[in-house]
Amino acid sequence: MKKLMLWILGLLIFAALFIVIAGWWFSEPGYSGPVSDHFNGSKFVNPSGATTQSTLEVLKWSLNREPGEWTELTEENATFAEKPASRVTNSLAITYVNHATFLIQTGGLNILLDPVWSERVSPLSFAGPKRMRPPGLKFEDLPEIDLVILSHNHYDHLDIETLKKINTQYAPDFIVPLGVDLYLNKQGISQTTALDWWDQEAVSEDIVVNSVPAQHFSARGLFDRNKTLWAGYVLETPFGNVYFAGDTGYDDFFKEIGEKFGSVKVGLIPIGAYKPEWFMGPIHVNPAEAIQIHKDVNAEISFGMHFGTFPLADDGMEEPANDFYEAMQKPENAGVNFKLLTEGDTFRLQK
């Protein structure tokens, strides 16, 4: 019995060491700069005080999970966009790939938001959240990419294998939150611009990218939590403002975004990965909160994202859409122009 206990203790120690070493290995460089209302000199914070859950609460969730049902869709059952035009100048075209990945074509530029084409969103190729729906636009059908915009460094938004492939093939510019550029530079992607909240970057005569607040956190390993910033974006285009919320919980700053930019022509707003809400609430909005964001930023039309592709939380594959449609039936949401796209769908807007 004593020998057995020693073996068990040894295995536990080995497992703990493995986790620590792996956590260190996957951790990435952090931002260094002046203190602000959302950077304390070492880590980024949500000004509202919202925080991610403690290690104890993560363990509690892990041991008591009640994940919803997911069914993997094959390419035979999926829908795919037609090959996009090489350039779009006289309209705005937004193609939903799925999860938080969009192709935006306007003003002669081709822009990708949070491009993810990998089969898993994880530091490991053989474990972690698996893609349950094929991307709605095949990678080989992409037009020449001029710009990639990243919301933060989580694996389901910063897919380094996809980014390397895009960089090799098209050598686009990259706009990222503060500190994320350090990781991309380390990976051989050098043409990066890092923005703080409320910073802006003119990417052409007609298009300006504005970084705006989000309520979330960042990490790729165990020892780099909140060392880089997270953000949403407002793209000023010839056909109106496009708001990309990134990954976020709900707070009052959405009203500030609406006030600053006056109006949003198109909103791209997350609706999934919100269950259980006691755990996910600070970092992911639920469908009802997503609809409120649409109202807060004065969007003319919004489209849901961040659902039905990767099992990241306890909501099942269909739950975000079902809860969204239920919320849309409430009297206070009558007339709200908020829709869900199927991957491969393209929304087009002309003046």
PyMOL commands that set and color helices and strands:
alter all, ss='L'
color gray80, all
select helices_A, chain A and resi 2-26+55-63+75-77+139-141+160-170+180-186+253-261+277-280+287-296+319-328+331-333
alter helices_A, ss='H'
color red, helices_A
select strands_A, chain A and resi 92-98+101-106+109-113+147-149+173-177+192-195+200-202+208-212+232-237+240-244+264-270+299-305+338-339+346-349
alter strands_A, ss='S'
color yellow, strands_A
deselect
rebuild
show_as cartoon
